[in-house]
Amino acid sequence: MAGKYYEEFTEGETIVHEKRRTVSERDNQVFCDTTMNQQPLHLDAEFAAGTQFGERLVNGILTMALATGLSIPDTTDGTIVANLSYDDVEHPNPVFHGDTIRAESTVLDTRETSDGERGVVTMRVDAYKVGGEETGDDGAGGDRDGDSADGDTLVCTFERTVLSRKRPTPE
């Protein structure tokens, strides 16, 4: 499915992305190696066993990148000019090897560029662990209700702002 042109985004709409992805140990290892992130919480089973999580965590940047990738076919595939920013990133619950991730995007804001030739779209991307159990730790010492309507658990949320093409005008 091709992405949306600027005019096809509606503020407040939520796009549920059908694709899902199960994160493997290999995915996490390769990502950590590629990005040179050797954090033992991601890579060392013995170290991770001694933490509050009891096992290795999937790298949070991998989770965010995966959520972005899951959203692209329905939002910006073939219609994007550029990613402008990623803001307000949160990881309210952990992701472990073998967890399946899905994503939803909610359009927060749309505006034309000053020259009127393109549009800027800001959307919130929410990544959920399918059928996961929430830990309730939002990293700030408080509980966070991260469950979706179908019982999935919020594991990553962020705002993504893109520069989008407008629909071509027929000649």
mmCIF file of the C-alpha atoms, coordinates in Angstrom:
data_MODEL
# 
_entry.id   MODEL 
# 
loop_
_atom_site.group_PDB 
_atom_site.id 
_atom_site.type_symbol 
_atom_site.label_atom_id 
_atom_site.label_alt_id 
_atom_site.label_comp_id 
_atom_site.label_asym_id 
_atom_site.label_entity_id 
_atom_site.label_seq_id 
_atom_site.pdbx_PDB_ins_code 
_atom_site.Cartn_x 
_atom_site.Cartn_y 
_atom_site.Cartn_z 
_atom_site.occupancy 
_atom_site.B_iso_or_equiv 
_atom_site.pdbx_formal_charge 
_atom_site.auth_seq_id 
_atom_site.auth_comp_id 
_atom_site.auth_asym_id 
_atom_site.auth_atom_id 
_atom_site.pdbx_PDB_model_num 
ATOM 1   C CA . MET A 1 1   ? 0.000  0.000   0.000   1.00 0.00 ? 1   MET A CA 1 
ATOM 2   C CA . ALA A 1 2   ? 1.326  3.435   -0.919  1.00 0.00 ? 2   ALA A CA 1 
ATOM 3   C CA . GLY A 1 3   ? 1.649  6.122   1.710   1.00 0.00 ? 3   GLY A CA 1 
ATOM 4   C CA . LYS A 1 4   ? -0.649 9.101   1.997   1.00 0.00 ? 4   LYS A CA 1 
ATOM 5   C CA . TYR A 1 5   ? -0.241 12.469  0.360   1.00 0.00 ? 5   TYR A CA 1 
ATOM 6   C CA . TYR A 1 6   ? -0.497 15.513  2.605   1.00 0.00 ? 6   TYR A CA 1 
ATOM 7   C CA . GLU A 1 7   ? -4.173 16.119  1.732   1.00 0.00 ? 7   GLU A CA 1 
ATOM 8   C CA . GLU A 1 8   ? -5.093 12.569  2.750   1.00 0.00 ? 8   GLU A CA 1 
ATOM 9   C CA . PHE A 1 9   ? -4.082 13.015  6.407   1.00 0.00 ? 9   PHE A CA 1 
ATOM 10  C CA . THR A 1 10  ? -6.880 14.039  8.777   1.00 0.00 ? 10  THR A CA 1 
ATOM 11  C CA . GLU A 1 11  ? -6.094 15.485  12.181  1.00 0.00 ? 11  GLU A CA 1 
ATOM 12  C CA . GLY A 1 12  ? -7.286 13.119  14.895  1.00 0.00 ? 12  GLY A CA 1 
ATOM 13  C CA . GLU A 1 13  ? -7.412 10.017  12.692  1.00 0.00 ? 13  GLU A CA 1 
ATOM 14  C CA . THR A 1 14  ? -5.754 6.866   14.010  1.00 0.00 ? 14  THR A CA 1 
ATOM 15  C CA . ILE A 1 15  ? -4.220 4.493   11.497  1.00 0.00 ? 15  ILE A CA 1 
ATOM 16  C CA . VAL A 1 16  ? -3.899 0.930   12.786  1.00 0.00 ? 16  VAL A CA 1 
ATOM 17  C CA . HIS A 1 17  ? -1.002 -0.737  10.994  1.00 0.00 ? 17  HIS A CA 1 
ATOM 18  C CA . GLU A 1 18  ? -1.763 -4.347  10.127  1.00 0.00 ? 18  GLU A CA 1 
ATOM 19  C CA . LYS A 1 19  ? 1.825  -5.595  9.875   1.00 0.00 ? 19  LYS A CA 1 
ATOM 20  C CA . ARG A 1 20  ? 3.423  -6.985  13.028  1.00 0.00 ? 20  ARG A CA 1 
ATOM 21  C CA . ARG A 1 21  ? 6.929  -8.131  13.856  1.00 0.00 ? 21  ARG A CA 1 
ATOM 22  C CA . THR A 1 22  ? 8.271  -10.587 16.403  1.00 0.00 ? 22  THR A CA 1 
ATOM 23  C CA . VAL A 1 23  ? 11.655 -9.441  17.729  1.00 0.00 ? 23  VAL A CA 1 
ATOM 24  C CA . SER A 1 24  ? 14.267 -12.184 17.926  1.00 0.00 ? 24  SER A CA 1 
ATOM 25  C CA . GLU A 1 25  ? 17.460 -12.415 19.946  1.00 0.00 ? 25  GLU A CA 1 
ATOM 26  C CA . ARG A 1 26  ? 19.355 -12.143 16.653  1.00 0.00 ? 26  ARG A CA 1 
ATOM 27  C CA . ASP A 1 27  ? 17.519 -8.908  15.732  1.00 0.00 ? 27  ASP A CA 1 
ATOM 28  C CA . ASN A 1 28  ? 18.567 -7.361  19.041  1.00 0.00 ? 28  ASN A CA 1 
ATOM 29  C CA . GLN A 1 29  ? 22.157 -8.624  18.795  1.00 0.00 ? 29  GLN A CA 1 
ATOM 30  C CA . VAL A 1 30  ? 22.642 -7.367  15.229  1.00 0.00 ? 30  VAL A CA 1 
ATOM 31  C CA . PHE A 1 31  ? 21.097 -3.987  16.063  1.00 0.00 ? 31  PHE A CA 1 
ATOM 32  C CA . CYS A 1 32  ? 23.322 -3.553  19.109  1.00 0.00 ? 32  CYS A CA 1 
ATOM 33  C CA . ASP A 1 33  ? 26.394 -4.595  17.100  1.00 0.00 ? 33  ASP A CA 1 
ATOM 34  C CA . THR A 1 34  ? 25.533 -2.298  14.193  1.00 0.00 ? 34  THR A CA 1 
ATOM 35  C CA . THR A 1 35  ? 24.940 0.716   16.445  1.00 0.00 ? 35  THR A CA 1 
ATOM 36  C CA . MET A 1 36  ? 27.920 -0.142  18.701  1.00 0.00 ? 36  MET A CA 1 
ATOM 37  C CA . ASN A 1 37  ? 25.666 -0.235  21.765  1.00 0.00 ? 37  ASN A CA 1 
ATOM 38  C CA . GLN A 1 38  ? 27.192 -2.858  24.039  1.00 0.00 ? 38  GLN A CA 1 
ATOM 39  C CA . GLN A 1 39  ? 24.909 -2.223  27.035  1.00 0.00 ? 39  GLN A CA 1 
ATOM 40  C CA . PRO A 1 40  ? 24.948 -5.512  29.031  1.00 0.00 ? 40  PRO A CA 1 
ATOM 41  C CA . LEU A 1 41  ? 21.223 -5.168  29.803  1.00 0.00 ? 41  LEU A CA 1 
ATOM 42  C CA . HIS A 1 42  ? 20.653 -5.916  26.088  1.00 0.00 ? 42  HIS A CA 1 
ATOM 43  C CA . LEU A 1 43  ? 23.384 -8.496  25.520  1.00 0.00 ? 43  LEU A CA 1 
ATOM 44  C CA . ASP A 1 44  ? 24.521 -10.265 28.707  1.00 0.00 ? 44  ASP A CA 1 
ATOM 45  C CA . ALA A 1 45  ? 22.026 -12.842 30.015  1.00 0.00 ? 45  ALA A CA 1 
ATOM 46  C CA . GLU A 1 46  ? 23.813 -13.254 33.348  1.00 0.00 ? 46  GLU A CA 1 
ATOM 47  C CA . PHE A 1 47  ? 23.977 -9.507  33.946  1.00 0.00 ? 47  PHE A CA 1 
ATOM 48  C CA . ALA A 1 48  ? 20.324 -9.021  32.944  1.00 0.00 ? 48  ALA A CA 1 
ATOM 49  C CA . ALA A 1 49  ? 19.198 -11.880 35.217  1.00 0.00 ? 49  ALA A CA 1 
ATOM 50  C CA . GLY A 1 50  ? 20.327 -9.775  38.168  1.00 0.00 ? 50  GLY A CA 1 
ATOM 51  C CA . THR A 1 51  ? 18.211 -6.758  37.195  1.00 0.00 ? 51  THR A CA 1 
ATOM 52  C CA . GLN A 1 52  ? 14.575 -5.962  37.963  1.00 0.00 ? 52  GLN A CA 1 
ATOM 53  C CA . PHE A 1 53  ? 13.683 -7.373  34.523  1.00 0.00 ? 53  PHE A CA 1 
ATOM 54  C CA . GLY A 1 54  ? 15.285 -10.785 35.053  1.00 0.00 ? 54  GLY A CA 1 
ATOM 55  C CA . GLU A 1 55  ? 16.262 -11.140 31.405  1.00 0.00 ? 55  GLU A CA 1 
ATOM 56  C CA . ARG A 1 56  ? 17.762 -9.187  28.507  1.00 0.00 ? 56  ARG A CA 1 
ATOM 57  C CA . LEU A 1 57  ? 15.760 -6.272  27.113  1.00 0.00 ? 57  LEU A CA 1 
ATOM 58  C CA . VAL A 1 58  ? 15.390 -5.420  23.448  1.00 0.00 ? 58  VAL A CA 1 
ATOM 59  C CA . ASN A 1 59  ? 17.196 -2.160  22.704  1.00 0.00 ? 59  ASN A CA 1 
ATOM 60  C CA . GLY A 1 60  ? 14.657 0.684   22.962  1.00 0.00 ? 60  GLY A CA 1 
ATOM 61  C CA . ILE A 1 61  ? 15.944 2.377   19.820  1.00 0.00 ? 61  ILE A CA 1 
ATOM 62  C CA . LEU A 1 62  ? 15.292 -0.872  17.934  1.00 0.00 ? 62  LEU A CA 1 
ATOM 63  C CA . THR A 1 63  ? 11.718 -0.838  19.268  1.00 0.00 ? 63  THR A CA 1 
ATOM 64  C CA . MET A 1 64  ? 11.301 2.762   18.091  1.00 0.00 ? 64  MET A CA 1 
ATOM 65  C CA . ALA A 1 65  ? 12.816 2.000   14.685  1.00 0.00 ? 65  ALA A CA 1 
ATOM 66  C CA . LEU A 1 66  ? 10.574 -1.032  14.312  1.00 0.00 ? 66  LEU A CA 1 
ATOM 67  C CA . ALA A 1 67  ? 7.477  1.044   15.144  1.00 0.00 ? 67  ALA A CA 1 
ATOM 68  C CA . THR A 1 68  ? 8.546  3.590   12.529  1.00 0.00 ? 68  THR A CA 1 
ATOM 69  C CA . GLY A 1 69  ? 9.067  0.857   9.946   1.00 0.00 ? 69  GLY A CA 1 
ATOM 70  C CA . LEU A 1 70  ? 5.694  -0.737  10.675  1.00 0.00 ? 70  LEU A CA 1 
ATOM 71  C CA . SER A 1 71  ? 4.019  2.650   10.137  1.00 0.00 ? 71  SER A CA 1 
ATOM 72  C CA . ILE A 1 72  ? 5.694  3.657   6.871   1.00 0.00 ? 72  ILE A CA 1 
ATOM 73  C CA . PRO A 1 73  ? 3.621  1.615   4.366   1.00 0.00 ? 73  PRO A CA 1 
ATOM 74  C CA . ASP A 1 74  ? 0.376  3.234   5.578   1.00 0.00 ? 74  ASP A CA 1 
ATOM 75  C CA . THR A 1 75  ? 1.699  6.769   6.097   1.00 0.00 ? 75  THR A CA 1 
ATOM 76  C CA . THR A 1 76  ? 4.732  7.917   4.109   1.00 0.00 ? 76  THR A CA 1 
ATOM 77  C CA . ASP A 1 77  ? 5.843  5.185   1.698   1.00 0.00 ? 77  ASP A CA 1 
ATOM 78  C CA . GLY A 1 78  ? 6.601  6.994   -1.563  1.00 0.00 ? 78  GLY A CA 1 
ATOM 79  C CA . THR A 1 79  ? 5.059  10.293  -0.412  1.00 0.00 ? 79  THR A CA 1 
ATOM 80  C CA . ILE A 1 80  ? 7.666  11.587  2.043   1.00 0.00 ? 80  ILE A CA 1 
ATOM 81  C CA . VAL A 1 81  ? 10.151 14.330  1.265   1.00 0.00 ? 81  VAL A CA 1 
ATOM 82  C CA . ALA A 1 82  ? 11.963 14.069  4.613   1.00 0.00 ? 82  ALA A CA 1 
ATOM 83  C CA . ASN A 1 83  ? 11.661 13.056  8.242   1.00 0.00 ? 83  ASN A CA 1 
ATOM 84  C CA . LEU A 1 84  ? 11.925 16.318  10.174  1.00 0.00 ? 84  LEU A CA 1 
ATOM 85  C CA . SER A 1 85  ? 11.936 15.158  13.789  1.00 0.00 ? 85  SER A CA 1 
ATOM 86  C CA . TYR A 1 86  ? 11.256 12.476  16.355  1.00 0.00 ? 86  TYR A CA 1 
ATOM 87  C CA . ASP A 1 87  ? 10.124 13.961  19.669  1.00 0.00 ? 87  ASP A CA 1 
ATOM 88  C CA . ASP A 1 88  ? 8.802  13.023  23.103  1.00 0.00 ? 88  ASP A CA 1 
ATOM 89  C CA . VAL A 1 89  ? 10.053 9.435   22.993  1.00 0.00 ? 89  VAL A CA 1 
ATOM 90  C CA . GLU A 1 90  ? 8.940  7.239   25.898  1.00 0.00 ? 90  GLU A CA 1 
ATOM 91  C CA . HIS A 1 91  ? 9.432  3.545   26.680  1.00 0.00 ? 91  HIS A CA 1 
ATOM 92  C CA . PRO A 1 92  ? 6.838  2.839   29.398  1.00 0.00 ? 92  PRO A CA 1 
ATOM 93  C CA . ASN A 1 93  ? 7.248  -0.956  29.330  1.00 0.00 ? 93  ASN A CA 1 
ATOM 94  C CA . PRO A 1 94  ? 10.039 -3.338  28.293  1.00 0.00 ? 94  PRO A CA 1 
ATOM 95  C CA . VAL A 1 95  ? 10.305 -5.517  25.196  1.00 0.00 ? 95  VAL A CA 1 
ATOM 96  C CA . PHE A 1 96  ? 11.883 -8.974  25.437  1.00 0.00 ? 96  PHE A CA 1 
ATOM 97  C CA . HIS A 1 97  ? 13.121 -11.447 22.830  1.00 0.00 ? 97  HIS A CA 1 
ATOM 98  C CA . GLY A 1 98  ? 10.113 -13.197 21.292  1.00 0.00 ? 98  GLY A CA 1 
ATOM 99  C CA . ASP A 1 99  ? 7.669  -10.316 21.831  1.00 0.00 ? 99  ASP A CA 1 
ATOM 100 C CA . THR A 1 100 ? 5.495  -9.339  18.870  1.00 0.00 ? 100 THR A CA 1 
ATOM 101 C CA . ILE A 1 101 ? 5.136  -5.612  18.190  1.00 0.00 ? 101 ILE A CA 1 
ATOM 102 C CA . ARG A 1 102 ? 2.362  -3.755  16.386  1.00 0.00 ? 102 ARG A CA 1 
ATOM 103 C CA . ALA A 1 103 ? 1.893  -0.012  15.827  1.00 0.00 ? 103 ALA A CA 1 
ATOM 104 C CA . GLU A 1 104 ? -0.721 2.703   15.438  1.00 0.00 ? 104 GLU A CA 1 
ATOM 105 C CA . SER A 1 105 ? -0.263 6.280   14.208  1.00 0.00 ? 105 SER A CA 1 
ATOM 106 C CA . THR A 1 106 ? -2.508 9.173   15.232  1.00 0.00 ? 106 THR A CA 1 
ATOM 107 C CA . VAL A 1 107 ? -2.343 12.378  13.204  1.00 0.00 ? 107 VAL A CA 1 
ATOM 108 C CA . LEU A 1 108 ? -1.787 15.278  15.610  1.00 0.00 ? 108 LEU A CA 1 
ATOM 109 C CA . ASP A 1 109 ? -1.238 18.220  13.277  1.00 0.00 ? 109 ASP A CA 1 
ATOM 110 C CA . THR A 1 110 ? -1.142 19.116  9.581   1.00 0.00 ? 110 THR A CA 1 
ATOM 111 C CA . ARG A 1 111 ? -0.056 22.372  7.961   1.00 0.00 ? 111 ARG A CA 1 
ATOM 112 C CA . GLU A 1 112 ? 1.067  23.519  4.560   1.00 0.00 ? 112 GLU A CA 1 
ATOM 113 C CA . THR A 1 113 ? 4.602  24.770  4.065   1.00 0.00 ? 113 THR A CA 1 
ATOM 114 C CA . SER A 1 114 ? 5.009  28.535  3.628   1.00 0.00 ? 114 SER A CA 1 
ATOM 115 C CA . ASP A 1 115 ? 5.294  28.120  -0.155  1.00 0.00 ? 115 ASP A CA 1 
ATOM 116 C CA . GLY A 1 116 ? 2.158  25.932  -0.209  1.00 0.00 ? 116 GLY A CA 1 
ATOM 117 C CA . GLU A 1 117 ? 3.889  23.226  -2.245  1.00 0.00 ? 117 GLU A CA 1 
ATOM 118 C CA . ARG A 1 118 ? 4.145  20.555  0.467   1.00 0.00 ? 118 ARG A CA 1 
ATOM 119 C CA . GLY A 1 119 ? 2.764  19.763  3.891   1.00 0.00 ? 119 GLY A CA 1 
ATOM 120 C CA . VAL A 1 120 ? 4.093  19.067  7.369   1.00 0.00 ? 120 VAL A CA 1 
ATOM 121 C CA . VAL A 1 121 ? 2.410  16.228  9.245   1.00 0.00 ? 121 VAL A CA 1 
ATOM 122 C CA . THR A 1 122 ? 2.988  15.366  12.894  1.00 0.00 ? 122 THR A CA 1 
ATOM 123 C CA . MET A 1 123 ? 1.761  12.013  14.142  1.00 0.00 ? 123 MET A CA 1 
ATOM 124 C CA . ARG A 1 124 ? 2.072  10.118  17.396  1.00 0.00 ? 124 ARG A CA 1 
ATOM 125 C CA . VAL A 1 125 ? 3.280  6.570   16.847  1.00 0.00 ? 125 VAL A CA 1 
ATOM 126 C CA . ASP A 1 126 ? 2.364  4.061   19.551  1.00 0.00 ? 126 ASP A CA 1 
ATOM 127 C CA . ALA A 1 127 ? 4.028  0.629   19.612  1.00 0.00 ? 127 ALA A CA 1 
ATOM 128 C CA . TYR A 1 128 ? 2.358  -2.189  21.513  1.00 0.00 ? 128 TYR A CA 1 
ATOM 129 C CA . LYS A 1 129 ? 3.490  -5.594  22.704  1.00 0.00 ? 129 LYS A CA 1 
ATOM 130 C CA . VAL A 1 130 ? 0.787  -7.961  21.467  1.00 0.00 ? 130 VAL A CA 1 
ATOM 131 C CA . GLY A 1 131 ? -0.854 -9.782  24.379  1.00 0.00 ? 131 GLY A CA 1 
ATOM 132 C CA . GLY A 1 132 ? 1.837  -8.475  26.710  1.00 0.00 ? 132 GLY A CA 1 
ATOM 133 C CA . GLU A 1 133 ? 1.666  -7.880  30.406  1.00 0.00 ? 133 GLU A CA 1 
ATOM 134 C CA . GLU A 1 134 ? 2.277  -4.337  31.576  1.00 0.00 ? 134 GLU A CA 1 
ATOM 135 C CA . THR A 1 135 ? 4.940  -3.781  34.214  1.00 0.00 ? 135 THR A CA 1 
ATOM 136 C CA . GLY A 1 136 ? 3.374  -0.517  35.386  1.00 0.00 ? 136 GLY A CA 1 
ATOM 137 C CA . ASP A 1 137 ? 6.765  1.199   35.616  1.00 0.00 ? 137 ASP A CA 1 
ATOM 138 C CA . ASP A 1 138 ? 6.934  4.319   33.494  1.00 0.00 ? 138 ASP A CA 1 
ATOM 139 C CA . GLY A 1 139 ? 10.494 5.071   34.524  1.00 0.00 ? 139 GLY A CA 1 
ATOM 140 C CA . ALA A 1 140 ? 9.322  7.986   36.672  1.00 0.00 ? 140 ALA A CA 1 
ATOM 141 C CA . GLY A 1 141 ? 8.209  5.952   39.664  1.00 0.00 ? 141 GLY A CA 1 
ATOM 142 C CA . GLY A 1 142 ? 4.522  6.022   38.803  1.00 0.00 ? 142 GLY A CA 1 
ATOM 143 C CA . ASP A 1 143 ? 2.035  3.681   37.228  1.00 0.00 ? 143 ASP A CA 1 
ATOM 144 C CA . ARG A 1 144 ? 1.009  4.172   33.624  1.00 0.00 ? 144 ARG A CA 1 
ATOM 145 C CA . ASP A 1 145 ? -2.049 2.682   31.993  1.00 0.00 ? 145 ASP A CA 1 
ATOM 146 C CA . GLY A 1 146 ? -0.484 1.556   28.738  1.00 0.00 ? 146 GLY A CA 1 
ATOM 147 C CA . ASP A 1 147 ? -3.004 -1.088  27.731  1.00 0.00 ? 147 ASP A CA 1 
ATOM 148 C CA . SER A 1 148 ? -4.825 -0.685  24.430  1.00 0.00 ? 148 SER A CA 1 
ATOM 149 C CA . ALA A 1 149 ? -8.492 -1.553  23.971  1.00 0.00 ? 149 ALA A CA 1 
ATOM 150 C CA . ASP A 1 150 ? -7.528 -5.095  22.940  1.00 0.00 ? 150 ASP A CA 1 
ATOM 151 C CA . GLY A 1 151 ? -5.268 -5.735  25.947  1.00 0.00 ? 151 GLY A CA 1 
ATOM 152 C CA . ASP A 1 152 ? -1.933 -5.065  24.249  1.00 0.00 ? 152 ASP A CA 1 
ATOM 153 C CA . THR A 1 153 ? 0.720  -3.185  26.230  1.00 0.00 ? 153 THR A CA 1 
ATOM 154 C CA . LEU A 1 154 ? 2.235  0.145   25.208  1.00 0.00 ? 154 LEU A CA 1 
ATOM 155 C CA . VAL A 1 155 ? 6.023  -0.237  24.900  1.00 0.00 ? 155 VAL A CA 1 
ATOM 156 C CA . CYS A 1 156 ? 7.057  2.881   22.968  1.00 0.00 ? 156 CYS A CA 1 
ATOM 157 C CA . THR A 1 157 ? 5.424  6.162   22.016  1.00 0.00 ? 157 THR A CA 1 
ATOM 158 C CA . PHE A 1 158 ? 6.829  9.148   20.145  1.00 0.00 ? 158 PHE A CA 1 
ATOM 159 C CA . GLU A 1 159 ? 5.935  11.980  17.805  1.00 0.00 ? 159 GLU A CA 1 
ATOM 160 C CA . ARG A 1 160 ? 7.169  11.827  14.222  1.00 0.00 ? 160 ARG A CA 1 
ATOM 161 C CA . THR A 1 161 ? 7.071  14.927  12.035  1.00 0.00 ? 161 THR A CA 1 
ATOM 162 C CA . VAL A 1 162 ? 7.443  14.555  8.275   1.00 0.00 ? 162 VAL A CA 1 
ATOM 163 C CA . LEU A 1 163 ? 7.553  16.761  5.214   1.00 0.00 ? 163 LEU A CA 1 
ATOM 164 C CA . SER A 1 164 ? 5.003  15.252  2.850   1.00 0.00 ? 164 SER A CA 1 
ATOM 165 C CA . ARG A 1 165 ? 4.329  15.611  -0.840  1.00 0.00 ? 165 ARG A CA 1 
ATOM 166 C CA . LYS A 1 166 ? 1.022  16.980  -1.981  1.00 0.00 ? 166 LYS A CA 1 
ATOM 167 C CA . ARG A 1 167 ? -1.078 14.974  -4.406  1.00 0.00 ? 167 ARG A CA 1 
ATOM 168 C CA . PRO A 1 168 ? 0.143  15.623  -7.967  1.00 0.00 ? 168 PRO A CA 1 
ATOM 169 C CA . THR A 1 169 ? -2.217 17.805  -9.992  1.00 0.00 ? 169 THR A CA 1 
ATOM 170 C CA . PRO A 1 170 ? -3.370 16.360  -13.316 1.00 0.00 ? 170 PRO A CA 1 
ATOM 171 C CA . GLU A 1 171 ? -1.983 18.191  -16.337 1.00 0.00 ? 171 GLU A CA 1 
# 
